[in-house]
């Protein structure tokens, strides 16, 4: 039985690749030869021309957020706009909550 495929992303090229997951060995981008980031099997890439979408994705990936499936479906909530990211980052700074945890919140607590 073949291995399930998962997504890898190259942020400089704004490219996503589905490849079999065969362990934690490093994969390189076929365009620029930079290391690819393993993002998970529930990932859907923004369009290459969507600069805001790729900026949001960059913040999420640098914060340690990935897109792995859970037992009950998809990966859960992920912010899609820069304003959602900014709100959650501001909340994390004021509350002391880690950025990765704040970015995954469905809603922010009311003040």
HUPESUL-V646532 format. One line per field, one symbol per residue. ss: DSSP state (H for helix, E for strand, L for the rest). Layout:
ss: ???
This chain:
ss: LLLLEEEEEELLLLEEEEEELLLLLLLELLLLLLELEEEELLLLLLLLLLHHHHHHHHHHHHLLLLLLLELLELLLLLLLLHHHHHHHHHHHHHHLLLHHHHHLLLLLLLL
